[in-house]
Amino acid sequence: MSAKNHLRSAILSLGLGFVLTGMGVGAIACQTSANSPTLPTQGTVDYYWELPEVPVSSGETQQNPLSLPQPLANGDYQRSPHSSWQAQDPNVQGIDCRMLKNTTYSELENPGNQTELNIENWPVVGQLKPGQNFEINLGPAGFGIVYDTKQKPWIYVEKANEAGAPSHCFVRANQRFVQPISPQ
């Protein structure tokens, strides 16, 4: 066996063949030939796209990312990556928080789940008091809004800031019931 073949066998047995081969190919790919023709330069043209200011559905803009989500004309909120909210004052008791018994959010977000999202008919499991802050689950897409069978938006209350307050349930994403607040 020649010295060259012995070295090759040693390299391959150590699993370094791919590493050395890759480095060799990379080095070859980066080399330029002294005989390669140079293209004449005819002035350069800079191509670029100027992106317009695009409003995000939350009411945010690229130039003002800290603004709070804004409702549509009917008061409904659209999908937004905003997670801090506060209950409004539709009545003295608070706003209803709804959830199906023996159901979790992770079960609902499972694509194979067949649960009908007629959330307004689900049982009330608690009420958020007016002025109560809460955090929502943004869901797998990161936009926090779930649409029911009537295409009304709902947000999932992950945790409330008061002991004994309901959590792990849905409230209507409408300005009559909730409003976004700055994160604390």
C-alpha positions as CSV (number, residue, x, y, z in Angstrom):
1,M,0.0,0.0,0.0
2,S,1.4,3.4,-1.0
3,A,1.8,6.2,1.5
4,K,-0.9,8.2,-0.3
5,N,-3.4,5.3,-0.1
6,H,-2.5,4.7,3.6
7,L,-3.2,8.4,4.4
8,R,-6.4,8.2,2.5
9,S,-7.5,5.1,4.4
10,A,-6.6,6.8,7.7
11,I,-8.6,9.9,6.9
12,L,-11.7,8.0,5.8
13,S,-11.6,5.7,8.9
14,L,-11.6,8.8,11.1
15,G,-14.6,10.2,9.2
16,L,-12.8,13.2,8.0
17,G,-13.2,12.6,4.3
18,F,-16.2,14.8,4.0
19,V,-14.6,17.6,6.0
20,L,-11.4,17.7,3.9
21,T,-13.3,17.2,0.7
22,G,-15.6,20.0,1.5
23,M,-12.7,22.3,2.4
24,G,-11.0,21.4,-0.9
25,V,-14.1,22.1,-2.9
26,G,-14.6,25.3,-1.1
27,A,-11.1,26.4,-1.8
28,I,-11.4,25.5,-5.4
29,A,-14.7,27.3,-5.8
30,C,-13.2,30.5,-4.3
31,Q,-10.2,30.6,-6.6
32,T,-10.1,32.7,-9.6
33,S,-8.0,32.1,-12.6
34,A,-5.5,34.6,-13.8
35,N,-6.6,33.8,-17.3
36,S,-10.3,34.4,-16.7
37,P,-11.6,37.3,-18.7
38,T,-12.8,40.4,-16.9
39,L,-16.1,41.8,-17.8
40,P,-16.0,45.5,-18.9
41,T,-17.6,47.7,-16.3
42,Q,-20.3,49.9,-17.8
43,G,-21.4,51.8,-14.7
44,T,-23.2,50.3,-11.9
45,V,-26.9,50.2,-11.3
46,D,-28.3,49.9,-7.7
47,Y,-31.5,48.0,-7.6
48,Y,-33.6,48.3,-4.5
49,W,-37.2,48.3,-3.4
50,E,-38.5,51.1,-1.3
51,L,-41.1,49.6,1.0
52,P,-44.1,51.7,1.8
53,E,-45.2,52.1,5.4
54,V,-47.6,49.1,5.8
55,P,-50.0,49.2,8.7
56,V,-50.1,45.9,10.7
57,S,-53.6,44.7,11.6
58,S,-52.9,45.7,15.2
59,G,-52.8,49.4,14.3
60,E,-49.1,49.4,14.5
61,T,-46.9,50.6,11.8
62,Q,-43.3,49.8,10.9
63,Q,-42.3,53.3,12.0
64,N,-44.3,53.2,15.2
65,P,-44.2,49.6,16.5
66,L,-45.3,50.5,20.1
67,S,-48.8,51.8,19.3
68,L,-51.7,49.7,20.7
69,P,-54.1,47.7,18.5
70,Q,-57.0,49.7,17.2
71,P,-60.5,48.3,16.7
72,L,-62.4,48.2,13.5
73,A,-65.4,50.5,13.0
74,N,-67.7,47.8,14.6
75,G,-65.4,47.7,17.7
76,D,-63.9,44.3,16.9
77,Y,-60.1,43.8,17.2
78,Q,-58.2,42.1,14.5
79,R,-55.3,39.7,14.9
80,S,-52.4,41.3,16.7
81,P,-49.2,40.2,18.4
82,H,-50.3,42.3,21.4
83,S,-50.6,40.3,24.7
84,S,-51.6,42.8,27.5
85,W,-55.3,43.6,27.8
86,Q,-57.8,45.1,30.3
87,A,-61.5,44.3,30.9
88,Q,-63.9,47.1,30.1
89,D,-67.1,48.0,31.9
90,P,-70.1,46.6,29.9
91,N,-71.9,45.9,33.2
92,V,-71.2,45.9,36.9
93,Q,-70.6,42.2,37.1
94,G,-67.8,42.2,34.6
95,I,-67.3,40.4,31.2
96,D,-68.1,36.8,30.7
97,C,-65.2,34.4,30.2
98,R,-66.3,31.2,28.4
99,M,-64.8,27.7,28.0
100,L,-66.0,24.2,27.3
101,K,-65.8,21.9,30.3
102,N,-62.9,19.4,30.2
103,T,-61.2,21.2,27.3
104,T,-57.8,22.9,27.1
105,Y,-56.5,25.5,24.7
106,S,-53.9,23.1,23.4
107,E,-56.7,20.7,22.5
108,L,-58.5,23.5,20.6
109,E,-55.4,24.6,18.7
110,N,-54.8,21.0,17.5
111,P,-55.5,21.0,13.7
112,G,-57.2,17.6,14.0
113,N,-59.7,18.8,16.7
114,Q,-63.3,18.8,15.6
115,T,-64.7,21.1,18.3
116,E,-67.2,23.6,17.0
117,L,-66.1,27.1,17.9
118,N,-69.5,28.5,18.8
119,I,-67.9,30.2,21.7
120,E,-70.8,32.6,22.5
121,N,-72.8,29.5,23.5
122,W,-70.1,27.9,25.7
123,P,-70.6,28.0,29.5
124,V,-69.5,31.1,31.4
125,V,-66.7,29.9,33.8
126,G,-66.1,33.3,35.4
127,Q,-66.1,37.0,34.9
128,L,-63.3,39.5,34.6
129,K,-64.0,42.6,36.7
130,P,-63.9,46.1,35.0
131,G,-60.4,47.4,34.9
132,Q,-58.8,44.0,35.5
133,N,-55.6,43.4,33.5
134,F,-54.9,40.1,31.9
135,E,-52.5,38.4,29.5
136,I,-53.7,36.5,26.4
137,N,-52.3,33.4,24.7
138,L,-51.0,34.5,21.3
139,G,-51.5,31.0,19.9
140,P,-49.2,29.2,17.4
141,A,-49.4,31.9,14.8
142,G,-48.7,34.6,17.4
143,F,-51.7,36.7,16.7
144,G,-54.0,36.0,19.7
145,I,-57.4,36.1,18.0
146,V,-59.6,33.1,17.5
147,Y,-62.7,33.5,15.2
148,D,-65.8,31.7,16.1
149,T,-68.4,30.1,13.8
150,K,-69.9,33.5,13.2
151,Q,-66.5,35.1,12.4
152,K,-66.5,37.1,15.7
153,P,-63.1,37.5,17.3
154,W,-62.3,36.1,20.7
155,I,-59.1,36.2,22.8
156,Y,-58.0,33.5,25.2
157,V,-57.2,34.7,28.7
158,E,-54.0,32.9,29.8
159,K,-53.7,34.6,33.2
160,A,-55.3,37.5,35.1
161,N,-53.5,39.7,37.5
162,E,-55.8,39.1,40.5
163,A,-56.1,36.0,42.6
164,G,-59.4,34.2,42.0
165,A,-59.9,35.8,38.6
166,P,-60.9,33.5,35.8
167,S,-58.2,32.3,33.3
168,H,-58.0,29.7,30.6
169,C,-61.2,30.9,29.0
170,F,-62.3,33.2,26.1
171,V,-63.6,36.8,26.1
172,R,-64.9,38.7,23.1
173,A,-62.3,40.8,21.4
174,N,-64.4,43.9,21.0
175,Q,-63.8,47.4,22.5
176,R,-67.1,47.1,24.5
177,F,-65.5,44.3,26.5
178,V,-61.7,44.7,26.3
179,Q,-59.0,47.2,25.5
180,P,-55.3,46.7,24.9
181,I,-52.9,48.2,27.4
182,S,-49.1,48.8,27.5
183,P,-47.2,45.8,28.8
184,Q,-46.2,46.2,32.4
